[in-house]
Structure formats: C-alpha cells, structure tokens
Amino acid sequence: MQAGWTCVYTSSYEHLAELVRVHLAEHDIEAVVMNKKDSSYQNFGQLEVFVPEEDKNTAEALILSLAL
C-alpha cells in the first residue's frame, strides 16, 4: 500500500471486509480492501482494509460500532 495509508481492519472473510469498507464510505472515509489471500488456495491469507492515516482514529471507532 502507498505511504500515508494504514490498515484498520483484517479478516479472512471477503464479505466482512466489504461491509467495513462500505460502512466507512457511508461516513465519508475513503477505504480500500487489499486482498492478500493466496490465489491458488483461498484458505490462506487475509483481506485488509486501509484508510488514509488522518482518518485512522475515526475509522477504528466506526468499525468498533459495527460489533463484528
């Protein structure tokens, strides 16, 4: 990921990572899901949600409010 972005959520499940991304977008926080799962074996690896560093604290609070 580019400098200035930080990971605020990690999951093995694509639907949860997308839920977080959409929830953050609804609160005007730009978020990107990076798929780090193995392309051959989808059982290995994680999906990570990144936001700009200046939105980190707000994003983490919003994620906690989801109670995943």
N, C-alpha and C positions, 0 to 999 in steps of 0.2 A: 504494500500500500504506500501511497505517496506520503511524504513528510507533511505534518500538520493534521493527520488523521489518527484516531485512536480507536481501539477495539473496545466496545462497551457490552457486547453480548456474544456468547458462544453456545452452539447447540449442535447436536448430531442430527437434528430433525429440520428439514428444509421449511416445513410449514410454520414452525416456531420462529425461525429466523425471519421469514417473510412477515409474520404477524408483528414482530418487533419493528421491522423496517417501515411497515405501513403505519403503525401507531406513531412512530417518530415523525413520519412525513405529515400526518394529520396535525401535528403540533409544530409544523414549520421547521423541522430539523432534518437536514439532508442526511440520508443514511444509505450505505452501500453494503450489500451482502457479498462476502467473498467466500466462494465455495472451495474449501481445501480438502474435500473428500477425494480419495483415490479414484481415478477414472475407471479402473478395472474392477475394483472391489469396493462397492459403495458402503461397506460396513466400517471402513477405516477413514478417519479424518473428521473434520468439523466444518461447520459453517460459521463465519464470524461476521458480526455487524459492526461496521466502522462509521464514525461520525467525526466532523471537524473537532479538533481539540477544544475550541472555545465552547462547544455545546456538550461536552462530556458530562458535567455535573447534572445538567437538566435532563439529558438523555437517560442517565442512570436512574434518576428519580422517576421518570416516566416508565421505565422498564420495571422498576420495583412495584409501581402501581398496577401493573398487569398481573402480578402474582402468578407467574408461570411456574 
